[in-house]
Amino acid sequence: MGAVNKAKGVVSGVADYVCLVRGSRGEPFLCIEFKTEKGGQTERQKEFQQRVLEQGGVYQVARSVEQAKEIWKEYLG
């Protein structure tokens, strides 16, 4: 699977979902990482999260599609 993702241009650590639309509070972008209930972030994902936050973006971990929808709705206002 890693070779397939690499061929598609996927970069290790980058969030699963990136929304490049300004948020309702002026945030420049939103990143959502999808994880299972017990799943944790890799070191590369934590580094990416830190970069997002340094740029004023929003980074959230979603444990379900419903939670991701709520994060997105709140971000857009």
PETARA-V456533 format. One record per helix or strand of 2 or more residues. SS is the DSSP state (hx for helix, st for strand). FROM is the first residue (numbers start at 1). LEN is the number of residues. If there is no record, write none. Layout:
ss from len
SS FROM LEN
SS FROM LEN
This chain:
ss from len
hx 2 6
st 17 3
st 30 5
hx 43 12
st 58 5
hx 65 12
